[in-house]
Amino acid sequence: MDVLGVTLLGNQEGVLLRISDVIEANMKTQNEEFTMKESYTYVKIDATLEVKPILMTLPFMAEETESNLPGSNWYTIKYNGMQGYN
């Protein structure tokens, strides 16, 4: 694992605060009155993932498997999410 990965796992709040400082500094180059305190941040993710089923072929998963394996050998997972903070 690299240094960034260790840093992100070890001190998430510190990393997020530092990222916030960097964003604020970059935005102030365009608008001197910009502050992160008055900003909102949201992330929206729409993803489709296809994975090879391993346990999905077991008998107790038959109903789920039939609805998510339409004529394919891949299991499809669709994810839509949004999260934000201010």
LINGIZI-V189342 format. One record per pair of residues at least 4 apart in sequence whose ideal C-beta (glycine too) atoms are under 6 Angstrom apart, sorted by the first residue. I is the first residue (numbers start at 1). GAP is how many residues later the second one is. If there is no record, write none. Layout:
BEGIN
i->I gap->GAP
i->I gap->GAP
END
This chain:
BEGIN
i->1 gap->4
i->1 gap->5
i->6 gap->4
i->8 gap->7
i->11 gap->4
i->20 gap->16
i->24 gap->12
i->27 gap->7
i->28 gap->4
i->28 gap->6
i->40 gap->46
i->41 gap->43
i->41 gap->44
i->42 gap->42
i->43 gap->40
i->44 gap->38
i->45 gap->36
i->46 gap->34
i->47 gap->32
i->48 gap->30
i->49 gap->28
i->50 gap->24
i->50 gap->26
i->51 gap->24
i->53 gap->4
i->53 gap->22
i->56 gap->5
i->56 gap->9
i->56 gap->19
i->61 gap->4
i->65 gap->4
i->68 gap->7
i->68 gap->8
END
